[in-house]
Amino acid sequence: MTRTEKLLAELIALPSVNPAFLPPRHPHAGEKNIADFLATVAARAGLEVEFQNVFGVRGHVRALESGDRSSHSKIERRNIIARLRPKNKIKQTILLAPHLDTVGADGTKFIPQRKNGRLYGRGACDTKGSVAAMLSALCELANSKSRPLETEIIFAGLIDEEHAQAGSRALVKNFKADLAIVGEPTKLQVVTAHKGSLWLELETRGKAAHGATPQFGKNAIHEMSRIVDLLETDYATRLRKRKHPLLGAATVNVGTVSGGTQANIVPDICKISIDRRTLPDETNAKVKSEMAAFLRGKNLSAKISSTKLAPALPLETNHKLPLVQKFMKCVGQSKPLGVHFFCDAAILSAGGIPSVVFGPGDMAQAHTAVEWISLAELERGKDLLFKFLNSLP
Ligand SMILES: [Zn+2]
């Protein structure tokens, strides 16, 4: 068993479900256990370790400007930072940034199972595999004879990626770097672009009346049904015409609908919720005003508001940047790549750190009941990261 595999098995055995998905003090909540465990591993390898409190008691950083804080307020949730300083003056900084939290799972998923060259368990690919590959590469580098003389390397294990990305939001306020490699399962490909996700609620207002005399009311559901139809047809067609070279078109999905109280009352209110996947040049304000203008053009109107705690931003990093080019070359990749999922890379990038996504494993297995990672790929991920980091000045 390699050191990377051993580390991954130990990580899977530590439940680390994002506390936002669980009732208070649930035994499966445990980013803190992961952070503490990684701190011990990093310190043993000679790395400088510190914590950054994101939610919790002293010195915390309020990562989110608004929204539901109640479930977080009494729990100490912190990013772990492990640093390898170069001998000489720091000329550049590389950030390795996987997340510590996972989505929920039953207790059996926290028992790592090895079978046919795979390791099974919650987080195996999303994204404890990246945590293990990144920290192992850094520990190996710390103990190797040749290592960068002017490049500082920081491992940042981030909390809360699966919920509201508070860990990366907090990190980027206090850390700067020349390149961040964000750990997510990309099958060891360097990803430079992904879409964002905006959740919108649309509300139409009508006028209530008796069901026997609907002519005296105004039916909010009828108005909304026209809106739903147009969003799924005309509006979606418009989106399909604007294509991003790596990401294709933005999309819209009407996910829920609610309205009315009973059959014999003309409904005076109707609401739908929408998942709007955004392209790198689309800001939230731009999407909302564009949608409002679209409805006005059809003589329809609805109140539009965002419902996500914090919208997931789109990512687009210039693949021609020298460090990105160097990393791509090291991985053996000539063309940049876009993916359909979003992650912490966009938050770091928006905060001024050029970011790419890279890690062992396949997102197709993430969040599923049977999550696994190829152990050969895990090891190769560690090797590629080591090779890249060790090639830096
Ligand atoms: Zn992930």
Boltz pocket constraint, residues with backbone or C-beta under 6 A from the ligand:
constraints:
  - pocket:
      binder: B
      contacts: [[A, 99], [A, 101], [A, 126], [A, 127], [A, 161], [A, 183], [A, 184]]
      max_distance: 6.0
